[in-house]
Amino acid sequence: MIKADIDKFKEFIRQKLGIELPDQSDDSLQTFLSSRLDDVNQNTVSEYIKRLLKNNYQKEEFKKLAEAITNGKTSFFRHAEQLSSLCTIVKQLAPKWPTPLNVWSAGCSTGEEVYTLAIALNERGVKAQVTGSDVDGNAIETAQAGTYPPDKLKHLEKDLVDKYFVRQSEGSYAVNELLKTRTRFLSHNLVGRTYPTSESGWWHVILCRNVLIYFSRPSMSRVVEKFSRVLSPGGLFLLSPTESIHGLFPQFKLIERNGSYFYQLKQPGEQLNGTELNDNGTDALSTHIGGWPSVTTAADNNPWSKPPLLDLSEQDTEPQGSTADDSDGGGTAATHVVMDKRAIEQAIDAFQSGDRDDAIMLLFKHLKKLPQDFIGRMTLGNALTGIRDFDGAIEQYLIALDIDPLSAEAHFLLGMAYRKANNLEPAIREMKNTLFLDKGLWLASYYLADVLIKAGKKNQAKNAYENTVSNINKKSMKDYQFLSYLHGMNDAINYKSDIKLLCVKRLRSL
Ligand SMILES: C[S@@+](CC[C@H](N)C(=O)[O-])C[C@H]1O[C@@H](n2cnc3c(N)ncnc32)[C@H](O)[C@@H]1O
């Protein structure tokens, strides 16, 4: 089979499944194609593609293709911390939503994510109906059957297994009636024209975890845009903890709970820096359009079967920034009011003229009066780092992050303090958080590479060095709103070309 055939087939996959297959997949694709061409008595890739296109993708054949191409890896309680944070927010928001609330797990593979959600929400006393969908019809059949071998349930506490599963005579476990009534499944291609909606017209939560990583950038943009049209205003959208769309879609705002990030669909008319979910979980703007529609879903009265489908094909629009690969990721949204600028300036002056203890004392005094002053906390963290009191600095940055969890600078400086304290895993986490919030902050990917090397993670470090070089080439960090208290960091920015050379050198040695 020639490379042109493989490329033609990859283009077909890109158009029909939205998936961008890397060159590394050429060999396995060739094996798959050769065996399928033999089985279906076709001689050329073009004939095979024609056959797939006939009669709505020749359902059975398309199923085989989707199964071979897509990666269906999943498990019960995958990314458990993120799910736990999700349940916390949903519980806070649920009183404003109609009962039962509607959750969609898009790209659910063999169903573990769907049943996990139904269990986790039920355990929190939230009544929810969870719909799972996937392009892989075989995966959906497995999901629907809801029977799993014992080792699939090994991460579940015994109490939960007893409560939600029934042991079968041959040793496997089947989901019980409660889970069956709270869940349903359908075959659905995210790249297709129609999107499912719930009986009330909206989803309150949409999860699409570990799916869009395989998508080309334009397909990913179109999919997220479509999600935003079937998600209820104020509803939540989740990717996996390592995927980010921050800053790409103005209709979403980023919110943070216990270290996990979620996208919340803004209410109509909501300002760009509009109201975020506050600490009580009450969303001041959810009354903006008269609160949540009070709808009794069909599930209350009717057997819960297929969700209504919405045709979104005519309304395709590119989201803002979605095609600009050099987007700066949005940066930090919050503006910090310096509550007592003079006190901070005095402290910085004292610090710079060598009176470090005085500076720190001034800052502590200032923060006693104004404990919520973000800039004061950051300045104190910076000063404590300057005298090598890393634990003290970490404490201040953590408080700063309580005040503004979405500050890329605070995550970055916290990461730097952990790095200096030789606390590698938290340093890696914080550098990743920084890049999640502002992927243009190349200094963070540079230090991420540095800590990854120290932690012995060479391959990941290589990626981080490569990202540093590409971000240095793409964006000037001179534009970055570094705050004046970041002594030392501004110097590093001036050595941009030296850092680039250093990265290239390290990449050669890795
Ligand atoms: C790695 S699994 C993720 C499963 C689950 N969301 C999780 O995180 O555990 C990715 C799933 O995305 C599905 N998928 C890939 N392309 C899709 C598409 N165009 N439409 C719907 N599902 C798709 C695959 O079939 C696969 O089951």
The ligand as an ORCA input file, in Angstrom:
! r2SCAN-3c Opt
* xyz 0 1
  C     -10.185      7.462     25.625
  S     -11.911      7.223     25.434
  C     -12.533      8.241     26.698
  C     -13.588      7.567     27.522
  C     -14.068      8.382     28.719
  N     -14.582      9.666     28.323
  C     -12.959      8.531     29.739
  O     -12.369      9.619     29.838
  O     -12.655      7.579     30.435
  C     -12.229      8.152     23.971
  C     -13.554      7.820     23.340
  O     -13.876      8.845     22.391
  C     -14.620      8.256     21.355
  N     -14.625      9.089     20.140
  C     -13.591      9.358     19.320
  N     -14.009     10.109     18.276
  C     -15.335     10.328     18.462
  C     -16.323     11.029     17.718
  N     -16.050     11.630     16.553
  N     -17.584     11.050     18.213
  C     -17.886     10.428     19.376
  N     -16.987      9.738     20.108
  C     -15.730      9.684     19.663
  C     -13.867      6.941     21.144
  O     -14.655      5.979     20.463
  C     -13.505      6.525     22.562
  O     -14.434      5.610     23.090
*
